[in-house]
């Protein structure tokens, strides 16, 4: 897959994409703005690509699948843990629209700067990147309608559950350092009701509720 169009056709042909609004968000964002220059030719390959700080920008189909699972509505407030390149945050920003807001946390300084530059290039204005330990969430902007964790968690960090609104949705890869299950959780009357969306592999979550 060498182009955005190839990827979109693959998603449509295989019934992977189910929502036109989400397809449009992917079409509006240039993934090449978020991968290092030496990987530009790989911007639309369906595989993860290395970014600074030993992290990776997730495979496009994984970003799509997590985005769909979040069931985002326009105007919502979303917390992301693990900004990385800023690509996932950019996609979310299109879905919440100008009345919504994405707060994205990153624990590696180099990546905070990298993501901010990428988001600026893409002219995204409703994403706030915060340099902090996102395993504790980000109390200052809470509560959130949606929370997405894009690093492997040993378990769902308790502060994130607290900072999620009732009826809110949280998605996180939960498991060991080497393999995780994608957990989709809905907060109903203060408690999480979970479902498992399959096996994945992410870089480990650091910080208080991470693997350190
Ligand atoms: N969503 C990103 C990919 C994330 S890779 C994208 O679209 O490109 C996982 C990221 O989580 C890495 O950048 C890593 O530095 C970050 N991370 C790990 N532990 C974290 C923590 N405790 N708080 C915030 N970010 C963290």
Boltz pocket constraint, residues with backbone or C-beta under 6 A from the ligand:
constraints:
  - pocket:
      binder: B
      contacts: [[A, 53], [A, 55], [A, 56], [A, 57], [A, 58], [A, 81], [A, 82], [A, 83], [A, 84], [A, 85], [A, 86], [A, 87], [A, 88], [A, 89], [A, 105], [A, 106], [A, 107], [A, 108], [A, 111], [A, 132], [A, 133], [A, 134], [A, 135], [A, 136], [A, 150], [A, 151], [A, 203], [A, 204], [A, 205], [A, 206], [A, 207], [A, 208], [A, 210]]
      max_distance: 6.0
